[in-house]
Amino acid sequence: MGVETRAQEFHLPLAQITLSPLDCSVRYLTYSGKSGKHAQLGLEYDEAVPFSGTASGELSLPSAAPSAVQSPWCLTFLSPAASLSQLQRLLDFCAEQQWHIDVIDTLAHRHECTVIRFQFSAELEFSPARFACLQLAEAIGADLVLQEGSSQRVPALAGFDMDSTLIDAEVIDELAKITGIGDQVAAITAAAMRGELDFRDSFKKRMALLKGFSEQRLAEIARQLPLKEGAQNLLHCLRKLGCKTVILSGGFTYFANFLQKERLAVDLIHANELEFAEGVLTGEVIEPIVDGMRKQLLLEETAKDMGLSLEQVVAVGDGANDIPMLNLGALGIAIHPKPKVRREAPQAITLFGLDAALYLFGLNDRQIAELGQP
């Protein structure tokens, strides 16, 4: 017979959580240092009880809404298989950094996705602290996202890259595959996204290789483009929450317009225009090319036109040409990023879909569900 899984809530000081030699699954963790209460830790385990001599009971899921953010910093832990050992490493890390934990909320407690947000007080330099979090994240197999507490709110404007961000493909590579030069163009694209080639130069080289591509094939390709996991849900939720969204893409307006019309709740589009002559691509580019600096400029101008401060703006992307806009506003979220981008972007999500960004805006699963499905 198999071992029966038990689920219990333990009430204990935060420091005691790090002392158990046993490992098991974490369902949730809540804590309020200001009230002086013990933490509430929901665990699932198969054999020995992880903690002895502590008050325990049945699992009681966290409240409908997370605590208001009042601390200067937030660290969000996102794990596809949250474990007590991961949590212990994280608590030890915070203690080593001398980060004083004020409040802990569980934003998601599904078996395939546990999200726990730590509010804390500390004197820190953001860049080295973020890098230390990235190192720990790699070591424990989770995502750790550091941000200012004031940025834990729904933005008023969100700018998105398109290729490999909203869609799970690079359009220019898909065009090249059809013309039989896929490997050649994909190699240029990959080098540009890694930051090894200037985007403008690489864009011109790739467009030249696509000379003669038929305009009739574009609609067919547009319908086949796969969306990034969570893209529809994120954009649907942002629209419901009153946030305006803009595509800022080094790709093409033809495909961005199709996404806006048929598949995604997008408000504005800035991308590159395709030039045709007699029904085929000329291989030339139409200026101005939307490169990294232009993405940043367009996002900044859009915010200004809307009367918004940059503290109300976030950006989401994956490639090296997204780095300027990722460093513009309150949050710059790299989604499934290239290594260079992961190192340089203020925030990064590597293990989940786009809608995991909603946790960085302060929402929990119950609040997200109330916004409905796209």
Kinemage of the C-alpha trace (Angstrom):
@kinemage 1
@onewidth
@group {chain A} dominant
@subgroup {mainchain}
@vectorlist {calphas} color= white
{ca met a 1} P 0.000 0.000 0.000
{ca gly a 2} L 1.158 3.550 -0.726
{ca val a 3} L 1.996 6.076 1.957
{ca glu a 4} L -0.917 8.372 2.795
{ca thr a 5} L -0.280 12.060 2.197
{ca arg a 6} L -1.179 14.313 5.109
{ca ala a 7} L -1.959 18.021 4.925
{ca gln a 8} L -1.583 20.261 7.966
{ca glu a 9} L -1.136 23.851 8.975
{ca phe a 10} L 1.670 24.616 11.428
{ca his a 11} L 1.892 27.730 13.601
{ca leu a 12} L 5.491 28.595 14.421
{ca pro a 13} L 8.086 31.392 14.403
{ca leu a 14} L 9.693 32.097 11.040
{ca ala a 15} L 13.113 31.130 12.390
{ca gln a 16} L 11.828 27.684 13.338
{ca ile a 17} L 10.828 26.924 9.732
{ca thr a 18} L 14.498 26.654 8.789
{ca leu a 19} L 15.246 24.025 11.449
{ca ser a 20} L 13.361 20.989 10.147
{ca pro a 21} L 15.665 18.358 8.555
{ca leu a 22} L 12.736 16.935 6.556
{ca asp a 23} L 11.526 18.056 3.159
{ca cys a 24} L 7.941 18.143 1.904
{ca ser a 25} L 5.548 20.163 -0.267
{ca val a 26} L 4.590 23.725 0.668
{ca arg a 27} L 1.031 24.836 0.021
{ca tyr a 28} L 1.138 28.297 1.587
{ca leu a 29} L 2.859 30.599 4.062
{ca thr a 30} L 1.396 33.683 5.742
{ca tyr a 31} L 2.934 35.926 8.364
{ca ser a 32} L 2.575 39.372 9.908
{ca gly a 33} L 5.549 40.541 11.916
{ca lys a 34} L 3.789 43.701 13.098
{ca ser a 35} L 1.122 41.716 14.935
{ca gly a 36} L 3.726 39.461 16.528
{ca lys a 37} L 1.912 36.329 15.427
{ca his a 38} L 3.525 33.096 14.383
{ca ala a 39} L 3.638 32.171 10.715
{ca gln a 40} L 0.933 29.907 9.286
{ca leu a 41} L 2.623 27.260 7.158
{ca gly a 42} L 0.557 24.826 5.112
{ca leu a 43} L 2.421 21.599 4.279
{ca glu a 44} L 1.769 18.253 2.643
{ca tyr a 45} L 3.964 15.358 3.757
{ca asp a 46} L 4.056 11.571 3.454
{ca glu a 47} L 5.904 10.208 6.473
{ca ala a 48} L 7.339 11.906 9.554
{ca val a 49} L 5.814 15.161 10.824
{ca pro a 50} L 8.164 18.010 9.762
{ca phe a 51} L 7.710 19.937 13.020
{ca ser a 52} L 6.977 18.673 16.507
{ca gly a 53} L 5.551 20.504 19.485
{ca thr a 54} L 3.772 23.147 17.372
{ca ala a 55} L 0.070 23.941 17.161
{ca ser a 56} L -1.303 22.442 13.987
{ca gly a 57} L -4.582 21.861 12.230
{ca glu a 58} L -6.223 21.361 8.859
{ca leu a 59} L -5.197 23.529 5.915
{ca ser a 60} L -6.936 26.912 5.912
{ca leu a 61} L -6.340 28.684 2.625
{ca pro a 62} L -5.150 32.320 2.647
{ca ser a 63} L -7.662 35.175 2.692
{ca ala a 64} L -9.461 36.546 -0.359
{ca ala a 65} L -7.146 39.557 -0.741
{ca pro a 66} L -3.438 39.848 0.089
{ca ser a 67} L -2.175 42.358 2.621
{ca ala a 68} L -1.686 45.947 1.526
{ca val a 69} L 1.932 46.572 0.600
{ca gln a 70} L 3.542 48.999 3.023
{ca ser a 71} L 7.153 47.793 3.107
{ca pro a 72} L 9.833 49.364 0.896
{ca trp a 73} L 10.661 46.066 -0.848
{ca cys a 74} L 8.931 42.931 -2.104
{ca leu a 75} L 10.475 39.598 -3.036
{ca thr a 76} L 8.158 37.194 -4.867
{ca phe a 77} L 8.893 33.460 -4.862
{ca leu a 78} L 7.320 31.510 -7.763
{ca ser a 79} L 7.789 27.747 -7.863
{ca pro a 80} L 6.240 24.967 -9.986
{ca ala a 81} L 6.862 22.526 -7.117
{ca ala a 82} L 7.288 24.483 -3.892
{ca ser a 83} L 9.149 22.602 -1.185
{ca leu a 84} L 10.118 23.205 2.414
{ca ser a 85} L 13.798 23.049 1.450
{ca gln a 86} L 13.297 25.883 -1.078
{ca leu a 87} L 11.552 27.956 1.557
{ca gln a 88} L 14.298 27.264 4.087
{ca arg a 89} L 16.996 28.367 1.645
{ca leu a 90} L 15.043 31.556 0.953
{ca leu a 91} L 14.521 32.397 4.625
{ca asp a 92} L 18.206 31.760 5.355
{ca phe a 93} L 19.108 34.014 2.412
{ca cys a 94} L 16.946 36.858 3.734
{ca ala a 95} L 18.548 36.517 7.157
{ca glu a 96} L 22.043 36.573 5.642
{ca gln a 97} L 21.186 39.719 3.675
{ca gln a 98} L 19.762 41.304 6.847
{ca trp a 99} L 16.396 41.794 5.175
{ca his a 100} L 13.759 42.176 7.894
{ca ile a 101} L 10.588 40.351 6.842
{ca asp a 102} L 7.456 42.345 7.701
{ca val a 103} L 4.632 40.455 5.968
{ca ile a 104} L 4.262 37.257 3.945
{ca asp a 105} L 1.282 36.503 1.676
{ca thr a 106} L 0.557 33.502 -0.526
{ca leu a 107} L -0.741 34.696 -3.890
{ca ala a 108} L -1.082 31.264 -5.556
{ca his a 109} L -1.338 27.858 -3.913
{ca arg a 110} L -1.958 25.448 -6.777
{ca his a 111} L 0.148 22.282 -6.846
{ca glu a 112} L 1.733 23.351 -10.139
{ca cys a 113} L 2.210 26.981 -9.099
{ca thr a 114} L 2.945 28.344 -5.644
{ca val a 115} L 3.555 32.087 -5.340
{ca ile a 116} L 4.595 33.614 -2.016
{ca arg a 117} L 5.290 37.334 -1.624
{ca phe a 118} L 7.644 38.620 1.067
{ca gln a 119} L 7.435 42.260 2.132
{ca phe a 120} L 10.617 43.374 3.822
{ca ser a 121} L 12.593 46.346 5.052
{ca ala a 122} L 16.262 46.789 4.202
{ca glu a 123} L 18.941 49.197 3.076
{ca leu a 124} L 20.051 47.659 -0.217
{ca glu a 125} L 21.511 48.418 -3.627
{ca phe a 126} L 19.071 47.061 -6.185
{ca ser a 127} L 21.452 45.660 -8.824
{ca pro a 128} L 23.657 43.496 -6.554
{ca ala a 129} L 20.594 42.412 -4.564
{ca arg a 130} L 18.769 41.405 -7.757
{ca phe a 131} L 21.817 39.456 -8.949
{ca ala a 132} L 22.029 37.616 -5.629
{ca cys a 133} L 18.357 36.695 -6.002
{ca leu a 134} L 18.989 35.359 -9.527
{ca gln a 135} L 21.797 33.163 -8.238
{ca leu a 136} L 19.611 31.756 -5.473
{ca ala a 137} L 16.729 31.226 -7.918
{ca glu a 138} L 18.944 29.099 -10.148
{ca ala a 139} L 20.168 27.096 -7.152
{ca ile a 140} L 16.693 26.240 -5.828
{ca gly a 141} L 14.848 25.871 -9.152
{ca ala a 142} L 12.390 28.726 -8.757
{ca asp a 143} L 11.833 32.314 -9.851
{ca leu a 144} L 12.648 35.099 -7.387
{ca val a 145} L 11.543 38.597 -8.341
{ca leu a 146} L 12.766 41.649 -6.443
{ca gln a 147} L 10.899 44.945 -6.769
{ca glu a 148} L 10.143 48.111 -4.865
{ca gly a 149} L 7.044 47.823 -2.720
{ca ser a 150} L 5.495 50.838 -4.472
{ca ser a 151} L 5.598 48.947 -7.804
{ca gln a 152} L 3.293 46.199 -6.453
{ca arg a 153} L 0.235 47.687 -8.140
{ca val a 154} L -1.633 47.477 -11.424
{ca pro a 155} L 0.092 49.685 -14.025
{ca ala a 156} L -1.714 52.302 -16.079
{ca leu a 157} L 0.315 51.465 -19.219
{ca ala a 158} L 2.070 48.244 -20.216
{ca gly a 159} L 4.391 47.975 -23.218
{ca phe a 160} L 4.992 44.571 -24.821
{ca asp a 161} L 7.479 43.195 -27.273
{ca met a 162} L 5.713 40.877 -29.731
{ca asp a 163} L 8.024 38.173 -31.122
{ca ser a 164} L 8.909 35.537 -28.487
{ca thr a 165} L 6.975 37.596 -25.927
{ca leu a 166} L 3.306 37.797 -26.944
{ca ile a 167} L 3.790 35.091 -29.562
{ca asp a 168} L 5.964 32.013 -29.223
{ca ala a 169} L 7.849 32.617 -32.464
{ca glu a 170} L 10.042 35.086 -34.352
{ca val a 171} L 7.936 36.097 -37.377
{ca ile a 172} L 10.884 36.961 -39.561
{ca asp a 173} L 12.268 33.458 -38.943
{ca glu a 174} L 8.922 31.900 -39.904
{ca leu a 175} L 8.950 33.817 -43.211
{ca ala a 176} L 12.492 32.648 -43.855
{ca lys a 177} L 11.590 28.987 -43.263
{ca ile a 178} L 9.028 29.134 -46.038
{ca thr a 179} L 11.564 30.594 -48.462
{ca gly a 180} L 14.127 27.916 -47.583
{ca ile a 181} L 16.587 30.191 -45.786
{ca gly a 182} L 15.305 29.560 -42.269
{ca asp a 183} L 18.587 28.501 -40.688
{ca gln a 184} L 20.465 31.452 -42.133
{ca val a 185} L 17.963 34.053 -40.926
{ca ala a 186} L 17.357 32.338 -37.571
{ca ala a 187} L 21.074 32.481 -36.807
{ca ile a 188} L 21.090 36.256 -37.401
{ca thr a 189} L 17.948 36.695 -35.280
{ca ala a 190} L 19.366 34.665 -32.401
{ca ala a 191} L 22.618 36.631 -32.401
{ca ala a 192} L 20.699 39.927 -32.407
{ca met a 193} L 18.433 38.840 -29.523
{ca arg a 194} L 21.485 37.787 -27.524
{ca gly a 195} L 22.926 41.258 -28.076
{ca glu a 196} L 25.807 40.032 -30.256
{ca leu a 197} L 24.721 42.009 -33.352
{ca asp a 198} L 23.339 45.516 -33.780
{ca phe a 199} L 19.579 45.150 -34.219
{ca arg a 200} L 19.287 47.663 -37.084
{ca asp a 201} L 22.059 46.024 -39.107
{ca ser a 202} L 20.722 42.531 -38.471
{ca phe a 203} L 17.207 43.635 -39.409
{ca lys a 204} L 18.384 45.025 -42.744
{ca lys a 205} L 20.346 41.833 -43.494
{ca arg a 206} L 17.353 39.633 -42.744
{ca met a 207} L 14.953 41.752 -44.807
{ca ala a 208} L 17.319 41.637 -47.787
{ca leu a 209} L 17.278 37.834 -47.615
{ca leu a 210} L 13.456 37.860 -47.761
{ca lys a 211} L 13.249 39.754 -51.044
{ca gly a 212} L 10.560 38.259 -53.276
{ca phe a 213} L 8.365 36.786 -50.498
{ca ser a 214} L 4.705 36.742 -51.568
{ca glu a 215} L 2.224 39.002 -49.787
{ca gln a 216} L -0.465 36.326 -50.214
{ca arg a 217} L 1.265 34.060 -47.703
{ca leu a 218} L 1.188 36.552 -44.840
{ca ala a 219} L -2.408 35.934 -43.749
{ca glu a 220} L -1.782 32.199 -43.645
{ca ile a 221} L 1.279 32.665 -41.460
{ca ala a 222} L -0.529 35.097 -39.144
{ca arg a 223} L -3.240 32.548 -38.379
{ca gln a 224} L -0.643 29.914 -37.474
{ca leu a 225} L 1.431 31.988 -35.063
{ca pro a 226} L 1.313 30.414 -31.571
{ca leu a 227} L 0.558 32.703 -28.654
{ca lys a 228} L 2.846 32.741 -25.643
{ca glu a 229} L 1.415 30.881 -22.664
{ca gly a 230} L -0.633 33.284 -20.559
{ca ala a 231} L -0.654 36.109 -23.136
{ca gln a 232} L -4.421 36.183 -23.662
{ca asn a 233} L -5.142 36.020 -19.950
{ca leu a 234} L -2.678 38.752 -19.031
{ca leu a 235} L -3.928 41.200 -21.657
{ca his a 236} L -7.565 40.394 -20.836
{ca cys a 237} L -6.946 41.049 -17.134
{ca leu a 238} L -5.057 44.277 -17.786
{ca arg a 239} L -7.931 45.597 -19.910
{ca lys a 240} L -10.418 44.667 -17.175
{ca leu a 241} L -8.229 46.522 -14.671
{ca gly a 242} L -8.133 49.668 -16.821
{ca cys a 243} L -4.519 49.366 -17.981
{ca lys a 244} L -3.746 50.443 -21.550
{ca thr a 245} L -1.456 48.158 -23.557
{ca val a 246} L 0.876 48.819 -26.471
{ca ile a 247} L 2.873 46.511 -28.734
{ca leu a 248} L 6.407 47.839 -29.317
{ca ser a 249} L 7.913 45.425 -31.795
{ca gly a 250} L 10.923 45.039 -34.001
{ca gly a 251} L 8.588 42.764 -35.979
{ca phe a 252} L 5.883 43.856 -38.382
{ca thr a 253} L 2.656 45.843 -38.141
{ca tyr a 254} L 0.898 43.324 -40.404
{ca phe a 255} L 1.114 40.605 -37.755
{ca ala a 256} L 0.615 42.946 -34.787
{ca asn a 257} L -2.581 44.262 -36.401
{ca phe a 258} L -3.803 40.695 -36.910
{ca leu a 259} L -3.177 39.873 -33.242
{ca gln a 260} L -5.017 43.002 -32.139
{ca lys a 261} L -7.998 42.288 -34.385
{ca glu a 262} L -8.313 38.541 -33.861
{ca arg a 263} L -6.604 37.343 -30.701
{ca leu a 264} L -5.283 39.818 -28.119
{ca ala a 265} L -6.736 42.763 -26.176
{ca val a 266} L -4.159 45.329 -27.323
{ca asp a 267} L -4.820 49.067 -27.523
{ca leu a 268} L -1.893 50.495 -29.527
{ca ile a 269} L 0.719 49.202 -31.974
{ca his a 270} L 4.184 50.383 -32.984
{ca ala a 271} L 6.129 48.052 -35.285
{ca asn a 272} L 7.939 47.944 -38.631
{ca glu a 273} L 6.174 48.321 -41.967
{ca leu a 274} L 6.710 45.744 -44.714
{ca glu a 275} L 7.448 47.175 -48.180
{ca phe a 276} L 5.895 45.412 -51.166
{ca ala a 277} L 6.121 45.917 -54.919
{ca glu a 278} L 3.931 43.942 -57.286
{ca gly a 279} L 2.783 41.686 -54.472
{ca val a 280} L 6.208 40.637 -53.129
{ca leu a 281} L 8.631 41.936 -50.540
{ca thr a 282} L 11.220 44.338 -51.912
{ca gly a 283} L 13.797 43.389 -49.296
{ca glu a 284} L 14.139 47.049 -48.325
{ca val a 285} L 13.285 48.546 -44.936
{ca ile a 286} L 11.005 51.475 -44.191
{ca glu a 287} L 12.449 53.960 -41.733
{ca pro a 288} L 12.300 54.538 -38.868
{ca ile a 289} L 13.171 51.012 -37.785
{ca val a 290} L 11.727 50.082 -34.401
{ca asp a 291} L 14.891 49.090 -32.567
{ca gly a 292} L 15.606 49.035 -28.843
{ca met a 293} L 16.050 52.768 -28.350
{ca arg a 294} L 12.960 53.545 -30.421
{ca lys a 295} L 10.903 51.124 -28.310
{ca gln a 296} L 11.960 53.034 -25.212
{ca leu a 297} L 11.201 56.391 -26.853
{ca leu a 298} L 7.767 55.275 -28.074
{ca leu a 299} L 6.800 53.910 -24.676
{ca glu a 300} L 7.947 57.107 -22.998
{ca glu a 301} L 6.027 59.243 -25.514
{ca thr a 302} L 2.898 57.124 -25.096
{ca ala a 303} L 3.025 57.611 -21.333
{ca lys a 304} L 3.487 61.365 -21.784
{ca asp a 305} L 0.541 61.565 -24.200
{ca met a 306} L -1.600 59.765 -21.612
{ca gly a 307} L -0.456 62.098 -18.830
{ca leu a 308} L 1.237 59.284 -16.939
{ca ser a 309} L 4.407 59.234 -14.889
{ca leu a 310} L 6.946 56.486 -15.566
{ca glu a 311} L 6.106 55.011 -12.142
{ca gln a 312} L 2.768 53.977 -13.727
{ca val a 313} L 4.449 52.184 -16.646
{ca val a 314} L 5.753 48.627 -17.021
{ca ala a 315} L 7.421 46.860 -19.948
{ca val a 316} L 7.652 43.191 -20.919
{ca gly a 317} L 10.106 41.628 -23.381
{ca asp a 318} L 12.646 38.884 -23.957
{ca gly a 319} L 15.474 40.073 -26.228
{ca ala a 320} L 18.460 42.401 -26.065
{ca asn a 321} L 16.585 45.072 -28.030
{ca asp a 322} L 14.005 45.171 -25.200
{ca ile a 323} L 16.539 46.117 -22.511
{ca pro a 324} L 16.157 49.929 -22.940
{ca met a 325} L 12.393 49.849 -22.392
{ca leu a 326} L 12.676 47.242 -19.625
{ca asn a 327} L 14.725 49.774 -17.669
{ca leu a 328} L 12.320 52.662 -18.235
{ca gly a 329} L 9.375 52.345 -15.860
{ca ala a 330} L 8.329 50.876 -12.521
{ca leu a 331} L 8.892 47.282 -13.671
{ca gly a 332} L 10.786 45.724 -16.567
{ca ile a 333} L 9.775 42.077 -16.794
{ca ala a 334} L 11.853 39.765 -18.974
{ca ile a 335} L 9.765 36.726 -19.925
{ca his a 336} L 11.694 33.524 -20.730
{ca pro a 337} L 14.643 35.811 -21.488
{ca lys a 338} L 17.933 35.272 -23.254
{ca pro a 339} L 20.855 35.063 -20.738
{ca lys a 340} L 22.040 38.636 -21.372
{ca val a 341} L 18.539 39.965 -20.838
{ca arg a 342} L 18.014 37.945 -17.670
{ca arg a 343} L 21.195 39.476 -16.267
{ca glu a 344} L 20.249 43.051 -17.168
{ca ala a 345} L 16.453 43.222 -16.840
{ca pro a 346} L 15.142 44.502 -13.501
{ca gln a 347} L 12.736 41.549 -13.162
{ca ala a 348} L 12.517 38.145 -14.869
{ca ile a 349} L 10.069 35.235 -15.090
{ca thr a 350} L 11.531 32.046 -16.520
{ca leu a 351} L 9.345 29.169 -15.296
{ca phe a 352} L 5.799 30.436 -15.939
{ca gly a 353} L 3.668 32.064 -18.619
{ca leu a 354} L 3.061 35.752 -19.186
{ca asp a 355} L 0.123 35.967 -16.803
{ca ala a 356} L 2.468 35.306 -13.878
{ca ala a 357} L 3.201 39.040 -14.185
{ca leu a 358} L -0.154 39.620 -12.467
{ca tyr a 359} L 1.403 38.463 -9.184
{ca leu a 360} L 3.980 41.245 -9.515
{ca phe a 361} L 1.080 43.707 -9.719
{ca gly a 362} L -0.150 42.546 -6.299
{ca leu a 363} L -2.981 40.221 -7.355
{ca asn a 364} L -3.666 36.741 -6.032
{ca asp a 365} L -5.376 33.837 -7.774
{ca arg a 366} L -8.798 34.619 -6.375
{ca gln a 367} L -8.683 38.209 -7.608
{ca ile a 368} L -7.421 37.062 -11.022
{ca ala a 369} L -10.255 34.519 -11.307
{ca glu a 370} L -12.809 37.261 -10.564
{ca leu a 371} L -11.649 39.104 -13.691
{ca gly a 372} L -12.989 36.218 -15.805
{ca gln a 373} L -11.578 34.354 -18.776
{ca pro a 374} L -10.601 35.926 -22.119
